[in-house]
Amino acid sequence: MKHINNVHTHLNDIKKVLKQREELYSYFLSRVEFNQLQNKADIRLFFKKPLFYFLRYIIYLPTNLLRVVERVNNKFYLIKMENEIEVLKDEISYMEKKIWKKY
């Protein structure tokens, strides 16, 4: 009986982690989508005021490079979260099958 309780506890812990990962995935997905909207706004600004945009881009080049790294990092975490969610769902289904076989 003690072993079954441990399995249930472990299963509940995995479900909690899955919920947290799904929330984190949602956050990073919204960040990536927001960055895409910012890119569209930057392109529009470039066509409206090309000289001003270019000068500002040169002045803030280090900051712009950091933003590029951040965008790549967010996309990486998005892929990583997708993978973790799949693995957690597989583990939950395995654990549930394991519990049902014991009954």
C-alpha positions in Angstrom: 0.0 0.0 0.0 2.9 2.3 0.8 4.3 1.8 -2.7 1.0 2.7 -4.4 0.8 5.9 -2.3 4.4 6.8 -3.5 3.3 6.2 -7.1 0.3 8.5 -6.6 2.4 11.1 -5.0 4.9 11.0 -7.8 2.2 11.2 -10.4 0.7 14.2 -8.7 4.1 15.9 -8.6 4.6 15.3 -12.3 1.2 16.8 -13.0 2.1 19.9 -11.0 5.3 20.2 -12.9 3.5 19.7 -16.2 1.1 22.5 -15.3 4.0 24.8 -14.5 5.8 24.0 -17.7 2.6 24.7 -19.7 2.3 28.1 -18.1 5.9 28.8 -18.8 5.4 27.7 -22.4 2.5 30.1 -22.7 4.7 32.9 -21.4 7.5 32.2 -23.8 5.1 31.9 -26.7 3.6 35.3 -25.9 7.1 36.7 -25.7 8.0 35.4 -29.1 4.7 36.6 -30.6 5.3 40.1 -29.0 8.8 40.2 -30.5 7.3 39.5 -33.9 4.9 42.4 -33.5 7.8 44.6 -32.5 9.7 43.6 -35.6 6.7 44.6 -37.8 6.6 48.0 -36.0 10.3 48.5 -36.5 10.0 47.8 -40.3 7.1 50.3 -40.6 9.2 52.9 -38.8 12.1 52.2 -41.1 10.0 53.0 -44.1 8.5 56.1 -42.6 11.7 57.6 -41.3 14.7 55.7 -42.7 17.5 58.2 -41.8 16.3 58.6 -38.2 15.8 54.8 -37.8 19.3 54.1 -39.2 21.0 56.6 -36.9 19.1 55.3 -33.9 20.0 51.7 -34.9 23.7 52.6 -35.1 23.6 54.4 -31.7 21.8 51.4 -30.0 23.7 48.7 -31.8 24.9 46.9 -28.6 21.4 46.9 -27.2 20.0 45.7 -30.5 22.5 42.8 -30.6 21.4 41.8 -27.0 17.8 41.8 -28.2 18.7 39.5 -31.0 20.3 37.1 -28.5 17.3 37.3 -26.3 14.9 36.5 -29.2 17.0 33.4 -30.1 17.1 32.4 -26.4 13.3 32.7 -26.1 12.8 30.6 -29.2 15.2 28.0 -27.8 13.3 27.9 -24.5 10.0 27.6 -26.4 11.3 24.5 -28.2 12.8 23.2 -24.9 9.4 23.7 -23.1 7.6 21.8 -25.9 9.9 18.9 -25.5 9.6 18.9 -21.7 5.8 19.0 -21.9 5.8 16.0 -24.3 8.1 14.0 -22.0 6.0 14.8 -18.9 2.8 13.8 -20.7 4.4 10.5 -21.8 5.6 9.9 -18.2 2.1 10.6 -16.9 0.5 8.2 -19.3 3.1 5.6 -18.4 2.5 6.1 -14.7 -1.3 5.9 -15.1 -1.0 2.7 -17.0 1.3 1.3 -14.3 -1.3 2.2 -11.6 -4.2 0.6 -13.6 -2.2 -2.6 -14.1 -1.8 -3.0 -10.4 -5.6 -2.8 -9.8 
